Amino acid sequence: MEYNPFLVKGYISPNYFCDREKETAILLSNIENGIDTTLISPRKYGKTGLIQHVFYLIKEQSIPFETIYVDIFATQSLHDLVRALTEAIIAKFPEKSSIGNKFLSFIKGYKPIISYDLISGNPQIEFGFHTENEKEYTLKGILTFLNTQKKQVVLAIDEFQQITEYPETNVEALLRTYIQQLHNIRFIFCGSKKTLMTQMFNDANRPFFSSTQQISLNKINTNAYSEFIREKFKPATITDEAIQFILDWTKTHTFYTQSLCNEIFSKRLKKLTIEHAHSAANNILEKEESNFLQIRELVTQQQWKMLIAIAKEESVTSVTSANFLTKYQIGSATNARRSLESLTQKELLLETITLEHKSYSIYNVFFSRWLAMNY
């Protein structure tokens, strides 16, 4: 069967990757010139795909670096961080490889329990730490091990802001202290919570202040995305109106654009029109409706009103204005601010800050379209 070129997860090759040429060039240049990078973007903008794309190019172009990716979103403590990093290294370097064999011998000195998931085959590690010092010593040992290998290493840590949620209050300072001593590792710190990441790297009182070059990942250029969509539907043809609808309806948000194109392509028609795009969009909302209804149970009535109002407006800058409050029966400005803060913390609303203003929109584009259509 013909492969669906519109990926919604994972990475295959540059053939299935759209644009990001500028960001790719910056990351590669930073890696080769000894500069650590902070990469910030909302969820599902494609930062993980960008990292995997850069890693692919490093291998294809024989750039002398080993690459390791670790997602720490699910971690809750320093213990979890050490475990996640260890599992990522074991997954990257098979036991039969030179580095893999050395690392397994090294890590066994810390007496972990190592097992492998029967379905995925992924390694699972458990450490029996008794003191905080043991955790810190193990983390330092792992980073030092990577730093002393013949090949230099690129270590990408996704959802890096998660370390601010750990019960241990010294993790930022601890990591910064260790990283300053590592000359053979290039770090890419990725994060989706812009406020937290900005504070971590721009606040003069924080350990990581001015320690990296920062990149904000924005939406893919509309013209580039249009050409990508047109090319990937070949040999079928897709009308300009259909492409325009796809980009408008998904707000050119990478994940949602890919998802809608994936749905349309799955029909494997020879000619695609705006009617087919409309139908695919409706199919997606029908599939997601049960998930959206569950969100209703997780918020208050006032918060639900706020979500509907912002969905209908698509983007709002003056949430506490009298006109907005009256039009959607939100209540007082105080209640509006309270709802706004809660919904932003729950990542149901996306806060976007520019030089001109601060605006709010629904984080999940499909949820936004569903709310606007049904209320």
Phi, psi and omega per residue, in radians:
M1 nan 2.471 3.118
E2 -1.072 2.348 -3.075
Y3 -1.302 2.415 3.089
N4 -1.333 2.037 -3.020
P5 -1.387 -0.122 -3.096
F6 -1.695 1.597 -3.050
L7 -1.332 2.422 3.056
V8 -1.955 -0.057 3.010
K9 -2.772 2.732 3.093
G10 1.295 -3.128 -3.126
Y11 -2.503 2.432 3.138
I12 -1.984 -1.035 -3.101
S13 -2.908 3.004 3.098
P14 -1.003 -0.401 3.136
N15 -1.085 -0.425 -3.101
Y16 -1.953 0.362 -3.075
F17 -2.135 2.273 -3.045
C18 -1.792 2.166 2.955
D19 0.993 -2.359 -3.062
R20 1.021 0.504 -3.097
E21 -1.139 -0.731 -3.123
K22 -1.117 -0.852 -3.115
E23 -1.131 -0.661 3.103
T24 -1.078 -0.785 -3.131
A25 -1.103 -0.706 3.135
I26 -1.135 -0.789 -3.121
L27 -1.097 -0.798 3.132
L28 -1.098 -0.724 3.124
S29 -1.116 -0.760 3.126
N30 -1.078 -0.743 -3.139
I31 -1.068 -0.792 -3.085
E32 -1.296 -0.311 -3.083
N33 -1.977 0.306 2.999
G34 1.282 0.511 -3.114
I35 -1.947 2.233 3.033
D36 -1.379 2.663 -3.035
T37 -2.250 2.463 2.960
T38 -1.898 2.176 -3.105
L39 -2.029 2.039 -3.062
I40 -2.090 2.321 3.030
S41 -2.850 2.741 3.003
P42 -1.063 2.843 3.110
R43 -1.051 2.562 3.026
K44 1.157 0.387 3.020
Y45 -1.506 -0.218 3.083
G46 1.857 0.363 -3.120
K47 -1.208 -0.616 3.094
T48 -1.157 -0.726 3.079
G49 -1.077 -0.658 3.107
L50 -1.112 -0.752 3.110
I51 -1.079 -0.785 -3.138
Q52 -1.142 -0.586 3.085
H53 -1.139 -0.787 3.110
V54 -1.094 -0.749 3.117
F55 -1.086 -0.675 3.101
Y56 -1.069 -0.792 -3.120
L57 -1.167 -0.624 3.093
I58 -1.033 -0.747 3.134
K59 -1.232 -0.806 -3.084
E60 -1.137 -0.611 -3.108
Q61 -1.621 0.140 3.108
S62 0.946 0.659 3.036
I63 -1.285 2.222 -2.941
P64 -1.300 1.158 3.083
F65 -2.390 2.491 2.902
E66 -1.555 2.580 -3.075
T67 -2.134 2.354 3.132
I68 -2.324 2.313 3.098
Y69 -2.086 2.293 3.088
V70 -2.386 2.250 3.106
D71 -1.751 2.078 -3.075
I72 -1.880 0.326 -3.122
F73 -0.983 -0.679 -3.068
A74 -1.482 -0.065 -3.098
T75 -1.333 2.571 -3.102
Q76 -2.143 -0.060 -3.049
S77 -2.825 3.006 3.067
L78 -1.074 -0.650 3.072
H79 -0.974 -0.836 -3.137
D80 -1.117 -0.658 3.133
L81 -1.091 -0.799 3.121
V82 -1.069 -0.744 3.138
R83 -1.137 -0.776 -3.124
A84 -1.107 -0.717 3.132
L85 -1.160 -0.727 3.125
T86 -1.100 -0.782 3.141
E87 -1.115 -0.660 3.131
A88 -1.142 -0.674 -3.135
I89 -1.213 -0.746 3.131
I90 -1.140 -0.671 3.118
A91 -1.153 -0.595 -3.114
K92 -1.295 -0.747 -3.044
F93 -1.963 1.828 3.134
P94 -0.993 2.699 -3.098
E95 -1.027 -0.548 -3.091
K96 -1.348 -0.278 3.119
S97 -1.323 2.819 -3.105
S98 -1.079 -0.865 -3.128
I99 -1.179 -0.718 -3.129
G100 -1.050 -0.761 3.126
N101 -1.126 -0.734 3.123
K102 -1.137 -0.721 -3.085
F103 -1.183 -0.713 3.119
L104 -1.092 -0.723 3.095
S105 -1.104 -0.706 3.138
F106 -1.143 -0.856 -3.022
I107 -1.228 -0.462 3.123
K108 -1.133 -0.323 3.068
G109 -1.149 -0.324 3.119
Y110 -1.681 0.086 3.050
K111 0.968 0.908 3.066
P112 -1.449 2.871 2.971
I113 -1.725 2.048 -3.083
I114 -1.925 2.209 3.083
S115 -2.421 3.030 -3.124
Y116 -2.281 2.358 3.114
D117 -1.072 2.274 -3.057
L118 -1.168 -0.485 -3.089
I119 -1.574 -0.944 -3.068
S120 -1.499 -0.417 -3.075
G121 1.382 0.034 -3.126
N122 -1.253 2.530 3.141
P123 -1.242 2.587 3.070
Q124 -2.258 2.212 -3.034
I125 -2.069 2.479 3.001
E126 -2.399 2.184 3.112
F127 -1.785 2.501 3.098
G128 -1.745 1.077 -3.117
F129 -1.194 2.457 3.096
H130 -1.948 -0.387 -3.122
T131 -2.396 2.839 3.081
E132 -1.118 -0.624 -3.134
N133 -1.056 -0.614 3.131
E134 -1.136 -0.703 3.118
K135 -1.120 -0.839 -3.120
E136 -1.100 -0.726 -3.133
Y137 -1.128 -0.689 3.136
T138 -1.190 -0.769 3.104
L139 -1.037 -0.809 3.117
K140 -1.084 -0.698 3.135
G141 -1.112 -0.728 -3.139
I142 -1.121 -0.808 3.141
L143 -1.142 -0.678 3.106
T144 -1.136 -0.682 3.088
F145 -1.010 -0.843 3.136
L146 -1.097 -0.653 -3.088
N147 -1.181 -0.403 -3.060
T148 -1.730 0.124 3.109
Q149 -1.341 2.782 -3.107
K150 -1.084 -0.733 3.110
K151 -1.550 2.500 3.034
Q152 -1.265 2.809 -3.010
V153 -2.173 2.443 2.928
V154 -1.853 2.110 -3.132
L155 -2.022 1.937 3.116
A156 -1.727 2.129 3.130
I157 -1.948 1.938 -3.090
D158 -1.544 2.587 -3.075
E159 0.966 0.837 -3.049
F160 -1.081 -0.470 -3.129
Q161 -1.102 -0.219 -3.133
Q162 -1.057 -0.453 -3.117
I163 -1.129 -0.345 3.119
T164 -1.297 -0.220 -3.140
E165 -1.634 -0.109 -3.085
Y166 -1.187 2.588 3.081
P167 -1.133 -0.504 3.071
E168 -1.272 2.209 -3.026
T169 -1.576 -0.047 -3.038
N170 -1.898 0.206 -3.004
V171 -1.148 -0.726 3.107
E172 -1.004 -0.886 -3.115
A173 -1.126 -0.673 -3.136
L174 -1.091 -0.874 -3.133
L175 -1.095 -0.763 -3.135
R176 -1.071 -0.706 3.117
T177 -1.080 -0.780 3.141
Y178 -1.172 -0.795 -3.034
I179 -1.104 -0.605 3.133
Q180 -1.047 -0.386 -3.088
Q181 -1.673 -0.001 -3.047
L182 -1.818 1.937 -3.068
H183 -1.738 -0.206 -3.103
N184 -1.901 0.220 3.101
I185 -2.138 2.249 3.011
R186 -1.765 2.244 -3.101
F187 -1.804 2.448 2.961
I188 -2.137 1.955 -3.133
F189 -1.721 1.965 -3.113
C190 -1.813 2.545 3.109
G191 -2.719 2.625 -3.136
S192 -1.892 -0.189 3.111
K193 -1.744 1.688 -2.973
K194 -1.043 -0.741 -3.094
T195 -1.071 -0.833 -3.134
L196 -1.117 -0.792 -3.120
M197 -1.127 -0.703 3.123
T198 -1.107 -0.738 3.104
Q199 -1.088 -0.742 -3.099
M200 -1.078 -0.677 -3.004
F201 -1.841 -0.157 -3.110
N202 -2.040 -0.194 3.132
D203 -1.457 2.129 -3.082
A204 -1.098 -0.288 -3.135
N205 -1.621 0.008 -3.120
R206 -1.778 2.619 -3.059
P207 -1.021 -0.596 -3.066
F208 -1.586 0.220 -3.104
F209 -0.947 2.185 3.066
S210 0.919 0.600 -3.110
S211 -1.722 -0.112 -3.090
T212 -2.445 2.913 2.918
Q213 -1.598 2.324 -3.051
Q214 -1.786 2.412 3.077
I215 -2.191 2.230 3.017
S216 -1.757 2.113 -3.104
L217 -1.502 2.024 -3.136
N218 -1.775 -3.082 3.130
K219 -1.160 2.641 3.103
I220 -1.193 2.471 3.119
N221 -0.932 2.322 -3.053
T222 -1.056 -0.756 -3.136
N223 -1.116 -0.728 3.128
A224 -1.116 -0.722 -3.125
Y225 -1.197 -0.647 3.112
S226 -1.049 -0.795 -3.133
E227 -1.179 -0.656 3.097
F228 -1.066 -0.816 -3.137
I229 -1.079 -0.824 -3.125
R230 -1.040 -0.771 -3.110
E231 -1.143 -0.710 -3.042
K232 -1.333 -0.291 3.082
F233 -1.454 -0.229 3.138
K234 -1.080 2.535 0.172
P235 -1.417 -0.023 3.034
A236 -1.218 2.794 3.082
T237 -1.949 2.555 3.101
I238 -2.277 2.349 -3.047
T239 -1.284 2.753 3.098
D240 -1.065 -0.659 -3.135
E241 -1.107 -0.667 3.134
A242 -1.164 -0.757 3.131
I243 -1.099 -0.741 -3.134
Q244 -1.105 -0.719 3.109
F245 -1.092 -0.770 -3.131
I246 -0.990 -0.849 -3.085
L247 -1.226 -0.649 3.110
D248 -1.207 -0.805 -3.041
W249 -1.180 -0.572 3.140
T250 -1.670 0.014 -3.141
K251 1.006 0.493 -3.140
T252 0.944 0.499 3.081
H253 -1.487 2.090 -2.898
T254 -0.822 -0.951 -3.052
F255 -1.067 -0.767 -3.062
Y256 -1.293 -0.588 3.050
T257 -1.132 -0.795 3.116
Q258 -1.079 -0.722 -3.104
S259 -1.125 -0.760 3.141
L260 -1.177 -0.756 3.102
C261 -1.096 -0.676 3.098
N262 -1.042 -0.767 3.135
E263 -1.111 -0.765 -3.136
I264 -1.149 -0.794 -3.105
F265 -1.106 -0.543 -3.077
S266 -1.062 -0.372 3.120
K267 -1.345 -0.337 3.086
R268 0.881 0.919 3.089
L269 -1.587 2.791 -3.099
K270 -1.473 -0.499 3.082
K271 -2.388 2.277 -3.054
L272 -2.059 2.271 -3.094
T273 -2.048 3.104 3.137
I274 -1.112 -0.499 3.097
E275 -1.119 -0.690 3.091
H276 -1.142 -0.659 3.114
A277 -1.151 -0.715 3.086
H278 -1.059 -0.805 -3.121
S279 -1.072 -0.759 3.133
A280 -1.116 -0.701 3.115
A281 -1.083 -0.760 3.114
N282 -1.129 -0.667 3.101
N283 -1.051 -0.745 3.141
I284 -1.100 -0.782 -3.129
L285 -1.128 -0.621 3.089
E286 -1.132 -0.729 3.137
K287 -1.155 -0.592 -3.048
E288 -1.569 -0.147 -2.989
E289 -0.991 -0.727 -3.130
S290 -1.088 -0.628 3.090
N291 -1.169 -0.702 -3.136
F292 -1.171 -0.644 3.122
L293 -1.161 -0.523 3.090
Q294 -1.173 -0.591 3.098
I295 -1.060 -0.631 3.124
R296 -0.973 -0.569 -3.126
E297 -1.388 -0.195 -3.062
L298 -1.743 -0.080 -3.110
V299 -2.197 2.845 3.110
T300 -1.378 2.964 3.122
Q301 -1.083 -0.698 3.123
Q302 -1.143 -0.698 3.124
Q303 -1.166 -0.657 3.105
W304 -1.109 -0.718 3.080
K305 -1.063 -0.724 3.135
M306 -1.095 -0.746 3.116
L307 -1.066 -0.767 3.130
I308 -1.095 -0.773 -3.106
A309 -1.080 -0.820 -3.116
I310 -1.202 -0.604 3.080
A311 -1.090 -0.728 -3.128
K312 -1.203 -0.596 3.126
E313 -1.451 -0.323 -3.073
E314 1.278 -0.793 3.077
S315 -2.615 2.373 -3.062
V316 -2.262 2.323 3.080
T317 -1.830 -0.609 -3.087
S318 -1.923 1.302 -3.079
V319 -1.188 -0.444 -3.095
T320 -1.767 0.179 3.123
S321 -1.211 2.588 -3.110
A322 -1.042 -0.681 -3.120
N323 -1.096 -0.805 -3.141
F324 -1.154 -0.777 -3.107
L325 -1.103 -0.704 -3.121
T326 -1.275 -0.765 -3.091
K327 -1.011 -0.674 -3.062
Y328 -1.947 0.185 3.080
Q329 0.913 0.863 -3.091
I330 -1.362 -0.515 -3.072
G331 1.871 -2.608 -3.083
S332 -1.338 2.830 3.094
A333 -1.105 -0.601 3.114
T334 -1.097 -0.793 3.109
N335 -1.123 -0.648 3.140
A336 -1.122 -0.782 3.131
R337 -1.110 -0.667 3.138
R338 -1.136 -0.771 3.122
S339 -1.114 -0.729 -3.128
L340 -1.051 -0.807 -3.128
E341 -1.109 -0.768 -3.118
S342 -1.153 -0.781 -3.106
L343 -1.198 -0.552 3.082
T344 -1.221 -0.732 3.111
Q345 -1.106 -0.605 3.123
K346 -1.396 -0.032 -3.114
E347 1.056 0.589 2.962
L348 -1.591 -0.448 3.038
L349 -1.993 2.529 3.076
L350 -1.864 2.179 3.084
E351 -1.668 2.166 3.139
T352 -2.058 2.181 -3.101
I353 -1.984 2.193 3.061
T354 -2.163 3.132 3.109
L355 -1.120 -0.501 -3.068
E356 -1.489 -0.717 -3.029
H357 -2.882 3.099 3.025
K358 -1.980 2.314 -3.118
S359 -2.278 2.824 -3.124
Y360 -2.263 2.437 3.074
S361 -2.512 2.903 3.097
I362 -1.255 2.285 -3.069
Y363 -1.082 -0.845 -3.120
N364 -1.518 1.946 -3.062
V365 -1.081 -0.706 3.129
F366 -1.123 -0.694 3.091
F367 -1.077 -0.714 3.113
S368 -1.063 -0.796 -3.140
R369 -1.154 -0.643 3.139
W370 -1.158 -0.775 3.130
L371 -1.078 -0.816 -3.101
A372 -1.106 -0.560 -3.098
M373 -1.398 -0.556 -2.980
N374 -1.789 -0.126 -3.089
Y375 -2.274 nan nan
